[in-house]
Every structure is written in C-alpha cells, then in structure tokens.
Amino acid sequence: MPLYAVFLGNTSLPGLLQPIMLWASLITLPLLIYQITRLKARLDRREELFRLISENAADMIALVDVNGRRLYNSPAYKKILGYSSRELGATSAYQQIHPDDVQKVKAATAEARRTGVGKRLEYRVRHKNGSWLVLESTASVIRNAKGQVEKMVIVNRDITERRMAEQKLEHHALHDGLTDLPNRALFLDQLHRAFDRTKRDPTYKFAVLFVDIDGFKVFNDTMGHVVGDSLIVEIGRRLANCVRLEDVVSRPAGNAGDGFHHADEVLARLGGDEFTILIGSIQDPSDAIRVANRIQDALGPFTVAGRDVFISASIGVALSSTPRARAEDLLRDADIAMFRAKTLGKSRCEFFDQEMHTKAVRQLELETDLRRAIEDHEFRLHFQPIVELNTGHTVGFEALVRWQRQGCLIFPDSFIGAAESTGLIVPLGKWVLQEACRQAQLWQESNAQSLTVAVNISPKQFADPQLVSDVKDILAEVHVNPCKLHLEITETVAMADPEKTRDILSRLKELGVGICLDDFGTGHSSLARLRRFPIDVLKIDRSFISHMDSDAEARQIARLIIEFAHTMDLRVIAEGIETSTQADELRTSRCEFGQGYLFSRPVDHSGVTRLIATQRA
C-alpha cells in the first residue's frame, strides 16, 4: 500500500489540497510583503544615491525620454549654462543646441536607441547669455521590462576652455608669431589644395606671388631688430590690404573641422622679409600683375621711429597653367622669378614664364589704353549694309565698332574680349548705341527714312540692369523712331538664363525696338523656349553660309533654319555672304536678307552716304 494512503485513509486527494493551499498562502503573503518592502527601500536608496551624485557632480546630468523631452536636469546646468530647471523643462532637449550640430546630435540619439550603446559626442550649446560652449557628451540607455529603450541618461562636460587652448596651439603652429599671418606650413597646405583642385578642374587657374622687400637687411642692421619687426608688421598689414576683397589673410585653423571651407587665396609670411600670396580663380595673367602693382603702390613711405622710410619690393610670379609635378615647384618658380626681378634692378615684377609675362603686360597695357580711349573718344562706327536678297536694295546697316589707336584702325577681335573682361564693354556699348541712334536719326531726317540700324549687345551689357533704361533714355534723347533700332543678342547669351532673357526682351519690345537673335545655329537652343522669346529676326551664323558652296550639310542646315524661322513668322538674315552662288542658294531657300563682302565691306559715315546715293541712282 502506498505511503500516502496510510495517512489519508479513504479521503479523496482534491478535497485535502484546498486546506493545504490555504495554509501555504497564509505563510507566503507576509513573506511577499516583506520582499516588496525591501525592494522599495533598495530603490529608494538608489534614487537617493542618484540624486546625491547628480546634484553634487560638476558635470551636467540629464534624463530624457526617447522623444527628447527633458525629465530631469541636474543643478550643474544652472551653474554652467545659466538655465534653471523650469526654463529647461519648458524647452526641447535640442533647442539650445547649435543649429549646425542638431542633426549630428539627433543621429547619435537615434543610434543609441537602436543599438543601446551611446557614443562620445562633441557639440555646441548656447549659454543663457548668448555665447556658445562646447560640450563633450556620453549617453546611457534605460530599458523597460520589455527590453525597449525607454529613457536616456546623458552626461555633459564643458570642454570649451580645453578646445580654445587646443585651437590656440594649432593656430600658433600654423601662423607667424610676429604678424599672425599664415606661415610656410599653412601656405603650403593651401597651395596643395589649389594644386589638387587644378587636377579635378582644368579650368581653375591660380598664381603664386613671391614678395621680397628690397634692402630690408640693411635697414634692419641699421635701425635694429625692434624697429625692423615693427616695419615687417606694417608691411604685412599693407600687403593684406592689397589682396582682393575675397582673399583671406588669416583663418583660425580650428574651424576647419566644423564645415569651414578654406578660401582660394592666402597671404603668408615665410620668414624674414619674404611674403607669399596665393591668388585663386584668376582669369588672366594680368590679374597677378594687378595685385603686384597694388603692392608696389602700397609700399610707399613708412614712418618708422620718426623717420620716413621708402620701401620697394621685388615680386616673382608663377602661374598654375605651366605644367609642374609638385605644388612646391610653383613656390620654387615664383622664388626664381623674384630673384630675376632683383637682378634686373629691383622694385619690379617678373613672371617665371617670360612669354606669359609679355602677354600679361600687353593685356594690362591694352586695358589701360581702352580706358583712355573711351575718355578720349577714339572709337569709330563703321556700318555694313543689310540687303534685301530679292531686290538688292539696302534696308539697313549693322553698326560695328572700330578703335582708332595711334593712327591704326583696330578691329573688335583685338579688344572686345579685354573690354568684356574688365567691364569697359558697358560704357563702350552705351556709346555705340548712342552713335548708332544718332546716325539712324540722320537717315530719318533725310530721304533714307526706311533704313534701320542694328547694334550688337554683348553678354555683360545684356546682364547690366540699366540696359533697358539706357535704351529708353537714348531713344528719347536722340528723337529716333524706336522701330529703326534693332538690337542683336547671340543665341548663347539668350539661352544662358531663358526666363531672364524673356523678361528683358519683352521690356525692350515694349519700347518699340526690333530684336534679332544673332549667330543662330551655333548654340544649343531649346526650340520650345525659343518660341517664347519676342524676337523678330533670326541671323544665320556665317560658319554655315561660308561652306554652302562646297558642303551639302551646311546648305541643308541653312535651309532648315530658314524653314524653322518662317514657321515662327520670323524673318531671316544670312551673314557672311561672299559669293553669288551663296546668294542664289539663299534666295532659292526664301531667305529675305543678307549681308557680307559680296555686297559691301563695313564702311564709315561717308561710305554710307555714297552707298545710299548709288542705290538711288
């Protein structure tokens, strides 16, 4: 017989379990209450310990939920950032963070929630007084019963003074102690950046200027090092003023890691009386000469120790356009060019490439002469007839500018580029407009009232915000019928900014002038956009006309342009007609007008009078 049967006899098992379970529960309940009480006491001690640590810690301790809502901020926040707990509680945890660092902090928070591991992070926070502090932050996660990240404990430490000290050390390592200009190390770093950029972008060009003060050693030995140092500081200040407005004299190196982009230009002191300048984004070698000339002008008399001291500099220039294996080679070549300037008499600028130097000097002389030519009224207008192909009658003239320079007549190809690059094309273009309108007014008063005059508008002139008002004022001043003036812009200029082009052309059309699209076929027009331009005439580029005799493709292109223009109700002028075969082909294709040497070369005012008289006869 089983042992339990001896004790239970005939009593059933389920009936006996009920009083046993009741008796067991009476014993377990006090034990459970006791355990809960101990656990609560333990939690209270932990909370008290957390409170004591956080309230007495030098670091800022915060408790936030997964949405960035502040649940607790230690008193250190008030001491370090100036905000009370109430002020912090009314804002998001991201509100005081620098705008440039918010995304970085949010990304780190998201990663901590996802992985359960917080990483060390640096970011800037705004003090209540408006200044910015740099904080070093670490985060730990708190999970709920399901293992999900519910809260985050963040410990922040103010490292602003440490960062400032590090930046100061780095700045001193990269800057000259006397002038605070970049030193050789920083200059070479910038030079390497510019050198690497030319490899990525072949259109980017820069120049290196090596500046050596003439006779400084004698001055330093005579006046003493203290006076010599003060002179070097003043020279550095003047050199900084000579560099273009967008050039950089000195930058705190510590900013480089926070989205700081180094500029293309930098002025540096290599030591002693040697300075270097990197000029970025140059268009022409003459840009370097301009800076060199400003340096020579600036190094005039100095007042040192009560005495006037006259200083000059020998300057060497090396251009990035000359192939070199290393960035340092540019500095070496600029140094060699400077030495040549010294041997040739000092107080001068020399290029490492003599041919480039000659070109740069000529370009600068050309620009100087252009300015003088505008003031001295050395420009002249010549006119090329525009002929109606079916009748041979002259219907108008295109105004072409010439430069009467030292007894020679210079054509636009030799000076328009320089005028455009320097901005002189705007006043020159305005003069051409005035003279052309005066000529049209004279035709209007004579028996040649039907003649029109066409004037080319350059890219820079078309971009000038005063263009429309200038045309309006000239028309009113000269009293010429606006329909007698035709303005020509190239296809490339028109398509550079179609919306702006449409606006400008519409305003010009409101004045009553005609609009011609010049050099058509050489650009990349969107025909859909082209239809929206208020133009009257298409001018076929001479490159197609000149090959019509021998090139079937050129003939076909010319025909297609004529057909396209007619579908848009536009008239067509073919320029560069030199043979009767070309003229016959254009007539067959129903081209209305033409100009070129077949009819006449450009002529001056007296030549226009003779042409008109011949036509009447």
CORSULWO-V620616 format. One record per pair of residues at least 4 apart in sequence whose C-alpha atoms are under 7 Angstrom apart, sorted by sequence separation. I is the first residue (numbers start at 1). J is the second residue. D is the distance in whole Angstrom. If there is no record, write none. Layout:
I;J;D
I;J;D
//
This chain:
1;5;7
4;8;6
5;9;5
12;16;7
13;17;6
16;20;7
17;21;6
18;22;6
19;23;6
20;24;6
21;25;6
22;26;6
23;27;7
24;28;6
25;29;6
28;32;6
29;33;6
30;34;6
31;35;6
32;36;6
33;37;6
34;38;6
35;39;6
36;40;6
37;41;6
38;42;6
39;43;6
40;44;6
41;45;6
42;46;6
43;47;6
44;48;6
45;49;6
46;50;6
47;51;6
48;52;6
49;53;6
50;54;6
51;55;6
52;56;6
53;57;6
64;68;6
65;69;5
73;77;7
75;79;7
76;80;6
77;81;5
78;82;4
83;87;6
84;88;6
85;89;6
86;90;6
87;91;7
91;95;6
97;101;7
98;102;6
101;105;6
102;106;6
103;107;6
104;108;6
105;109;6
106;110;6
107;111;6
108;112;6
109;113;6
110;114;6
111;115;6
112;116;5
126;130;6
127;131;5
143;147;5
144;148;6
159;163;6
160;164;6
161;165;6
162;166;6
163;167;6
164;168;6
165;169;6
166;170;6
167;171;6
168;172;6
169;173;6
170;174;6
171;175;6
176;180;5
182;186;6
183;187;6
184;188;6
185;189;6
186;190;6
187;191;6
188;192;6
189;193;6
190;194;6
191;195;6
192;196;6
193;197;6
194;198;6
195;199;7
196;200;7
197;201;6
198;202;5
215;219;7
216;220;6
217;221;6
218;222;6
219;223;6
220;224;5
223;227;6
224;228;6
225;229;6
226;230;6
227;231;6
228;232;6
229;233;6
230;234;6
231;235;6
232;236;6
233;237;6
234;238;6
235;239;6
236;240;6
237;241;7
238;242;6
239;243;7
243;247;6
256;260;5
270;274;6
285;289;7
286;290;6
287;291;7
288;292;6
289;293;6
290;294;6
291;295;6
292;296;6
293;297;6
294;298;6
295;299;6
303;307;5
304;308;6
328;332;6
329;333;6
330;334;6
331;335;6
332;336;6
333;337;6
334;338;6
335;339;6
336;340;6
337;341;6
338;342;6
339;343;6
340;344;6
341;345;7
342;346;4
353;357;6
354;358;6
355;359;6
356;360;6
357;361;6
358;362;6
359;363;6
360;364;6
361;365;6
362;366;6
363;367;6
364;368;6
365;369;6
366;370;6
367;371;6
368;372;6
369;373;6
370;374;6
371;375;7
372;376;6
373;377;6
374;378;6
388;392;5
404;408;6
405;409;6
410;414;7
412;416;5
415;419;6
416;420;6
417;421;6
418;422;6
419;423;6
420;424;6
424;428;6
425;429;6
426;430;6
427;431;6
428;432;6
429;433;6
430;434;6
431;435;6
432;436;6
433;437;6
434;438;6
435;439;6
436;440;6
437;441;6
438;442;6
439;443;6
440;444;6
441;445;6
442;446;6
443;447;7
444;448;6
445;449;7
457;461;6
458;462;6
459;463;6
460;464;6
466;470;6
467;471;6
468;472;6
469;473;6
470;474;6
471;475;6
472;476;6
473;477;6
474;478;6
475;479;6
489;493;7
490;494;6
491;495;6
492;496;6
494;498;6
497;501;6
498;502;6
499;503;6
500;504;6
501;505;6
502;506;6
503;507;6
504;508;6
505;509;6
506;510;6
507;511;7
509;513;6
526;530;6
527;531;6
542;546;6
543;547;7
544;548;6
547;551;5
548;552;7
551;555;7
552;556;6
553;557;6
554;558;6
555;559;6
556;560;6
557;561;6
558;562;6
559;563;6
560;564;6
561;565;6
562;566;6
563;567;6
564;568;7
565;569;6
566;570;5
579;583;7
580;584;6
581;585;6
582;586;6
583;587;6
584;588;6
585;589;6
586;590;6
587;591;6
595;599;7
596;600;6
597;601;5
603;607;5
604;608;6
605;609;6
606;610;6
607;611;6
608;612;6
609;613;6
610;614;6
611;615;6
612;616;6
613;617;6
64;69;5
65;70;7
77;82;7
78;83;5
83;88;6
97;102;6
112;117;5
126;131;6
127;132;6
143;148;5
144;149;7
172;177;7
175;180;5
176;181;5
182;187;6
220;225;6
223;228;7
255;260;6
256;261;7
269;274;6
270;275;6
282;287;6
303;308;4
304;309;7
324;329;6
341;346;6
351;356;7
373;378;5
387;392;6
388;393;5
404;409;5
405;410;7
419;424;5
420;425;5
443;448;5
444;449;4
457;462;6
462;467;7
475;480;6
489;494;7
508;513;6
509;514;7
525;530;7
565;570;5
566;571;7
577;582;6
586;591;5
596;601;7
603;608;6
64;70;5
65;71;7
77;83;6
78;84;5
112;118;5
126;132;5
127;133;7
143;149;4
144;150;6
175;181;5
176;182;6
198;204;5
269;275;4
302;308;5
303;309;6
351;357;5
387;393;6
388;394;6
403;409;6
404;410;6
419;425;5
443;449;6
461;467;7
548;554;5
565;571;7
577;583;7
54;61;6
63;70;6
64;71;5
125;132;6
126;133;6
142;149;6
143;150;5
175;182;4
176;183;5
198;205;7
268;275;6
269;276;6
301;308;6
302;309;5
341;348;6
350;357;7
387;394;4
388;395;7
402;409;6
403;410;5
475;482;7
494;501;6
547;554;6
548;555;5
565;572;7
63;71;5
64;72;7
94;102;7
124;132;6
125;133;5
141;149;6
142;150;6
143;151;7
174;182;6
175;183;5
220;228;5
268;276;5
301;309;5
302;310;6
341;349;6
386;394;6
387;395;6
402;410;6
403;411;7
443;451;7
63;72;5
124;133;5
125;134;6
142;151;5
174;183;6
240;249;6
267;276;6
268;277;6
301;310;4
341;350;5
385;394;6
386;395;6
402;411;5
62;72;5
63;73;7
124;134;5
141;151;6
142;152;6
267;277;4
300;310;6
301;311;7
340;350;7
386;396;5
402;412;6
544;554;5
562;572;6
62;73;5
123;134;6
124;135;6
141;152;4
174;185;6
266;277;6
267;278;7
300;311;6
385;396;6
386;397;5
401;412;7
61;73;6
62;74;6
73;85;6
122;134;7
123;135;6
140;152;6
141;153;6
174;186;5
266;278;5
299;311;6
318;330;6
338;350;7
385;397;4
440;452;7
61;74;5
122;135;6
123;136;7
139;152;7
140;153;5
265;278;5
299;312;6
337;350;6
384;397;5
385;398;7
440;453;6
60;74;6
122;136;5
139;153;6
140;154;6
265;279;5
337;351;6
383;397;6
384;398;5
544;558;7
121;136;6
122;137;6
139;154;4
248;263;6
264;279;7
265;280;5
318;333;6
337;352;5
383;398;5
384;399;7
60;76;5
120;136;7
121;137;5
138;154;6
139;155;6
264;280;5
296;312;6
318;334;5
336;352;7
383;399;5
59;76;6
60;77;6
120;137;6
121;138;7
137;154;7
138;155;5
248;265;6
249;266;6
296;313;7
317;334;5
382;399;6
383;400;6
436;453;7
577;594;7
58;76;6
120;138;5
137;155;6
138;156;7
247;265;5
248;266;5
249;267;5
316;334;5
334;352;6
381;399;6
382;400;5
517;535;7
520;538;7
573;591;7
577;595;6
578;596;6
55;74;6
70;89;6
119;138;6
137;156;4
247;266;6
248;267;7
316;335;6
333;352;6
381;400;6
382;401;6
516;535;6
520;539;6
521;540;7
572;591;6
573;592;7
574;593;6
575;594;6
576;595;6
577;596;4
578;597;5
579;598;6
54;74;6
55;75;6
118;138;6
119;139;7
136;156;6
137;157;6
317;337;6
381;401;5
382;402;7
515;535;5
516;536;6
517;537;6
518;538;6
519;539;6
520;540;5
521;541;7
572;592;6
573;593;5
574;594;5
575;595;5
576;596;4
577;597;6
578;598;4
118;139;5
135;156;6
136;157;5
316;337;4
380;401;6
381;402;6
515;536;5
516;537;5
517;538;5
518;539;5
519;540;6
520;541;6
571;592;7
572;593;6
573;594;5
574;595;6
575;596;6
576;597;7
577;598;6
70;92;7
101;123;6
118;140;6
135;157;5
136;158;6
316;338;4
379;401;7
380;402;5
433;455;7
514;536;6
515;537;7
516;538;6
517;539;6
519;541;4
69;92;6
70;93;6
101;124;7
117;140;7
135;158;5
136;159;6
315;338;5
379;402;6
380;403;6
516;539;7
68;92;6
69;93;6
134;158;6
135;159;6
314;338;6
379;403;5
380;404;7
68;93;5
116;141;6
133;158;7
134;159;6
135;160;7
316;341;7
378;403;6
379;404;6
98;124;5
134;160;5
315;341;7
378;404;5
491;517;6
97;124;6
98;125;6
133;160;5
240;267;7
314;341;6
378;405;7
486;513;6
487;514;6
488;515;6
489;516;7
490;517;6
491;518;6
538;565;7
97;125;4
98;126;7
314;342;6
485;513;5
486;514;4
487;515;5
488;516;5
489;517;5
490;518;4
491;519;6
506;534;6
96;125;5
97;126;6
482;511;7
483;512;6
485;514;6
486;515;6
487;516;6
488;517;6
489;518;6
490;519;6
491;520;6
505;534;6
562;591;6
96;126;5
457;487;7
482;512;5
483;513;5
486;516;7
488;518;6
495;525;6
546;576;7
559;589;6
453;484;6
454;485;6
455;486;6
456;487;6
457;488;6
482;513;5
483;514;6
492;523;5
502;533;5
545;576;6
546;577;7
314;346;5
429;461;7
452;484;4
453;485;5
454;486;4
455;487;5
456;488;5
457;489;5
491;523;6
538;570;7
545;577;6
549;581;7
313;346;7
314;347;5
315;348;6
316;349;6
317;350;6
318;351;6
451;484;7
452;485;6
453;486;6
454;487;6
455;488;6
456;489;6
537;570;5
538;571;6
539;572;6
540;573;6
541;574;7
542;575;5
549;582;6
313;347;5
314;348;5
315;349;5
316;350;5
317;351;5
318;352;5
426;460;7
454;488;7
459;493;6
536;570;5
537;571;5
538;572;5
539;573;5
540;574;5
541;575;6
542;576;5
548;582;6
312;347;5
313;348;7
314;349;6
315;350;6
316;351;6
317;352;6
426;461;5
536;571;7
537;572;6
538;573;6
539;574;6
540;575;6
113;149;6
425;461;7
539;575;7
399;436;6
545;582;7
441;480;5
468;507;7
472;511;7
420;460;7
434;474;6
438;478;6
440;480;7
468;508;6
232;273;7
437;478;7
437;480;7
440;484;7
82;127;6
83;128;6
81;127;5
82;128;5
81;128;6
243;291;6
242;291;7
367;418;6
242;294;6
242;295;6
179;233;5
374;428;7
399;453;7
178;233;7
395;450;7
396;451;5
397;452;6
398;453;6
399;454;6
239;295;6
395;451;5
396;452;4
397;453;5
398;454;4
399;455;6
179;236;7
216;273;7
292;349;7
395;452;7
396;453;6
397;454;6
398;455;6
213;273;6
238;298;6
212;273;6
213;274;7
212;274;5
211;274;6
212;275;6
211;275;5
210;275;6
211;276;6
210;276;5
209;276;5
210;277;7
181;249;6
182;250;6
209;277;5
181;250;6
208;277;6
209;278;6
194;264;7
208;278;5
207;278;6
208;279;6
207;279;5
206;279;6
207;280;7
206;280;4
286;360;5
205;280;7
206;281;6
285;360;5
286;361;7
205;281;5
206;282;6
204;281;6
205;282;6
286;363;6
286;364;6
171;252;6
187;268;6
207;288;7
171;253;6
170;253;7
66;150;6
184;268;7
65;150;6
66;151;6
182;267;7
183;268;5
184;269;7
65;151;4
167;253;7
181;267;7
182;268;5
183;269;5
184;270;5
64;151;6
65;152;6
167;254;5
181;268;5
182;269;6
183;270;6
63;151;7
64;152;5
181;269;6
63;152;6
64;153;7
63;153;5
62;153;6
63;154;6
62;154;5
61;154;6
62;155;7
176;269;7
61;155;5
60;155;6
61;156;6
59;155;7
60;156;5
59;156;6
60;157;6
214;311;7
59;157;5
214;312;6
213;312;6
214;313;5
213;313;4
214;314;6
212;313;6
213;314;6
211;313;6
212;314;5
211;314;6
212;315;6
211;315;5
210;315;5
211;316;7
209;315;7
210;316;5
209;316;6
210;317;6
209;317;5
208;317;6
209;318;7
207;317;7
208;318;5
207;318;6
208;319;6
207;319;4
206;319;6
207;320;6
206;320;6
205;320;6
205;321;7
208;330;7
208;331;7
210;334;5
209;334;6
210;335;6
208;334;6
210;338;6
195;327;6
214;346;7
192;327;6
191;327;6
390;587;7
389;587;6
389;592;6
388;592;6
389;593;5
388;593;5
389;594;6
387;593;5
388;594;7
386;593;7
387;594;5
386;594;6
387;595;6
386;595;5
385;595;6
385;600;7
384;600;7
384;601;6
384;602;4
383;602;5
384;603;6
382;602;6
383;603;5
382;603;5
383;604;6
382;604;5
381;604;7
382;605;7
//
